[in-house]
Amino acid sequence: MTRSQPYDLIVVGMGAAGVCAAIEAAERGLDVLVVDRFAGGGATAISGGVVYAGGGTSIQHEAGIGDSPEAMFQYLKLETQGIVSDDTLRRFCETSPEMIEWLRQHGVPFEASLCPDKTSYPSNDYYLYYSGNESFSPFKEAARPAPRGHRAVGKGLPGANFFNPLRSAAQAAGVTLLANTRAEHLIDDDDAVTGLAVRHLKPGLIASLHLALERWAISLNPYAPRWARRLRRLGDRLHRRFARDLELKADAVALTSGGFIYNRKRVRSEAPNYRRGMPLGTVGCDGSGIAMGEAVGGQTRAMNRISAWRFINPPLSFAQGILVDAQGKRFVNEALYGAALGEAIVEQAQGQAYLILDDQLVQSTRAQLGRGKTHWFQTAPALLNLWFGARKAQSLNDLAAQLKIDPETLSSSVKAYNESGSDPMGKPDEFCAQLTQGPFRAIDCSITSKWFPLPTLTLGGLVVDEASGQVLRDDNTPIQGLYAAGRAALGVCSRQYVSGLSIADCVFSGRRIGQALTKSKE
């Protein structure tokens, strides 16, 4: 591939942030090239396809839900804890309804079927739900709760249903995709980025095999991570053996290549408490984009922020039990969103936690996991943990002995939970139950659990100008020609994760680059 004329924009990585940056720039008349290590999609295409949006979206209106940008702002202000400025957060909330319309206009399917119950992820009957902590204290006191999880229509995990229409929209807008292409380093001249050095695997049998190996690895990773790693090593060797070097010129480069959860050495360095968590995403989430930005002087922040997901609802009966630490002490409201539970397990319980259930809750679990009520990826872990991953004893003292935790502390935790008229940790009444009927069970919810892996992903990244997405140096001056978005950049999602907030931030920050570049050329 030879070309003397520079592109207006080269986008590194075609996930949600990259494809949205490419569409926005191309539809505004810019000449855009996207390079992707595989064929596009990234972590977005294998996700639940949820977008966190509110402030009165058309989907909320169709469902009869009242919401306002101010209520959305007040809620997210508590979750984001100042990771971005109030002005940026307000802009994110105020433009949220328009974002949903932009996505719909580009083919992303949404539906206004409202999930009636609080759950980590709704069944195939529902596509609008409470995807965060909106209905729990202290959030419900700060802002009127509203369901803001907009799930793309499709069975199971419809991340592809979200991404594929955007890929088609990018192609229709004239975006060029260079697949099977690994970005190696930025080309800079006089403190300005002027292009990108890559290794490209030309279309053919080897390129097709390279893509197939990654698809197989993604499918195997949750169940056989060692085999997934072997497949990826083989794909990497093929790429390095047969790819050729290219230098691509550009007026601007946007780094949208994801976070660094697959760079296990850096995870151990930045956030050692999370090193035993299961990586969530694709092998492209190795921090290479972040590292390229750092190599030309880019500043990073919140690199120790990692989201750990301990989803225990559904079934509701699991959330009606209690989580205790290695001493047997209860430490968290079990009804909270899974990322809040995961953080509490790692940070408050030092990574070791057990879910305590009595026999009545176990019987309820079986009824709640009926056909059509839950997805297989919710049903399977719950049943496997009950059948194979749980310790069982007729009394709490015997259960404590099996777990090697203090029996008096465990008994006191259960007694306080049973006798509280109003849960001291703020769990709503419908999420509470009496734990009185033996045999009792303890499910290992620790970060090291073999039957219940703890998925993790990184949230920090390159610091950017919040008006343009331009990467900033340590002295907060912008690097000419370099932009970043999504999980490669610091953004709305970089402090705390709630379902849909990462994809929403990818759309917001990706489009921001296209808009800023157009303004700079006017």
Protein Blocks (a to p, Z undefined) as FASTA:
>chain_A
ZZfbdcfbdcehjafklmmmmmmmmmnopacddddfkngjijmlmmnoiacdehhiaklm
mnopacdfklmmmmmmmmnnomacfklmmmmmmmmmmmmmmmmmnopacdfbdcfbdcfb
dcfkbcbdcfblmlpcfklmmpccddfbdcdedehjaklmmmmmmmmmmmmnopacdehi
acfbdcdeehiafbdcdddddedjklmmmmmmmmmmmmmmmmmmmlmmmmmmmmmmmmmm
mmccdddddfbdcdfebpaklmmklmmmmmmmlmmpcceddfklnolmmmmmmmnopace
hklpccddddfbdcfklmmmccddfkopafbdfkbcfklmmmmmmmmnnopacddddfkl
mmmmmmmmgghkacfklmmmmmmmmmmmpccdfbfklmmmmnopafklmmmmmmmmmmpm
bafklpafklgccdfbccdddddfbfklmklccddddfbdcdddfknopacdfkopaceh
iacehjlbccfklmbccehklmmmmmmmmmmmmmmmmmmmZZ
